Amino acid sequence: MSLVSEINRRRTFGIISHPDAGKTTLTEKLLLFGGAIQEAGAVKSNKVKKGATSDFMEIERQRGISVATSVLAFEYKGTKINILDTPGHKDFAEDTFRTLTAVDSVIVVIDVAKGVEEQTEKLVKVCRMRNIPIIVFINKLDREGKDAFELLDEIEQKLELRVTPLSCPIGMGYDFKGIYNLWEKNVNLFSGDNRKNIEETIEIKNINDKTLDNLISKDAAETLREEIELMEGIYPEFNKSEYLEGKLQPVFFGSALNNFGVRELLDCFIEIAPTPRPKESDSRLVKPDENDFSGFVFKIHANMDPKHRDRLAFVKIVSGTFNRNTPYLHVRNNKKMKFSSPNAFFAERKEIVDVSFPGDIVGLHDTGNFKIGDTLTQGEKMFYKGIPSFSPEHFKYINNVDPLKSKQLSKGIDQLMDEGVAQLFVLELNGRKVIGTVGALQFEVIQYRLEHEYTAKCSYENLNVYKACWIDINQSDPEELKEFKRVKSRFLAKDKSGQLVFFADSAFTLQMTQSKYTKVKLHFVSEF
Ligand code: G4P
């Protein structure tokens, strides 16, 4: 098969949701359709259970599972589908943000009863910023929940999306009868049997067809007709190019647990979802069908065996073909590297592959050469852009507890930071090291891993920082910046790449600083 046909048959996407909305269940049902797994329950949830904060075994279990479910690839109707797993737990949000740099589209799962929740809002915002095409799946229709119109409204308001429903629920909860599919123009009746894998659908090309009355009752059919008329009146017609540009978001309804509405979602998905997209580098836009291979590291995972400190770097292929045992340029290190055992991922296993194509993810064994955001090419010196760090929310000084192990501690911290577990800052004033994380859980993960993987011991000391703000030196007024640096010298630090950062200790300080130093440009992400 040619490179272009390989590209055209690939769809690489992520499923995002607030925890418990049904991401794992939906993933599993998609895999069932692809024949990648045989029975429900095969996909392990990567959720950190409540109260797991101090349970190290739980953290280890979590790490194991997230390697196994990092990429789930399967074939469906000749399409190669790559699902990239995104942790739902908010402490791992940064991991999810990075994974979103490697997807070409997303499916957002929303619980019909809970509506739009906090984590969904945050994640969708990132997708919107990047114009990632989004499909919305409203789940758990077998339960009592919000009215369809109310939910669509909420999605428009809170997620700032422009929605167009492609299916319409018939009843809900106890009274849930099925779904009218506006995309395929058929009706799918709900039998509540979650063991069946393939649904039977009844084609109703014309909504006024009287057979509908017999199928779902006259009253329900009338209500459905009214609702569809209303939907068609209120919402814009589906338009594929608007969806692909991130300007219009189709919505489906269903019940993942009952395998209901999932096939419709998948069939529509493979038809409309984007094939691997071009990606901007620091020098040019790179197209997938270029002959030369290029890709970037979006995730690094420490291996399960603590005795061998090897890691797996996940590379998203952007262009060309990736071949085993072929030298590629690690641009940051300016070094050629060959990979003898690149891994490809399937539903429940990984295996060594000889060739991979744009859209695919390969897992490369790494002994510490890679960090997140690294670019690999066939020789061209360019960097892929767009894996920024966000301002952490928790900050602590990190201290060495065992003076004989300071080398191990430094190495451990360095490598964990390369993996993106947290961010390291060094205070300008006294050279003390500060760890910044998105969630409280990471501090325990770091402490535990330093001890078990690097034989180093650390302790933490609280530090009152509200936000880390990156200072844009080039866009700031030199005189004002000089004054700012003099006055704020106690609150300045450098991040790992040497960028200057200002630590604001409260929202109030930040506001005051911004209004006093209007010509000092501050950012809340590391890339600007
Ligand atoms: P997540 O990955 O988004 O966190 O959610 P997950 O799929 O684990 O689903 C969260 C809970 O919601 C699970 O129940 C799951 O069975 C349930 N669920 C998912 N889809 C549906 C649906 O369509 N209808 C209904 N009624 N429930 C659904 P749990 O009790 O937390 O876990 P479990 O013991 O069932 O695994």
Boltz pocket constraint, residues with backbone or C-beta under 6 A from the ligand:
constraints:
  - pocket:
      binder: B
      contacts: [[A, 17], [A, 18], [A, 19], [A, 20], [A, 21], [A, 22], [A, 23], [A, 24], [A, 25], [A, 26], [A, 45], [A, 47], [A, 88], [A, 139], [A, 140], [A, 141], [A, 142], [A, 143], [A, 254], [A, 255], [A, 256], [A, 257], [A, 258]]
      max_distance: 6.0
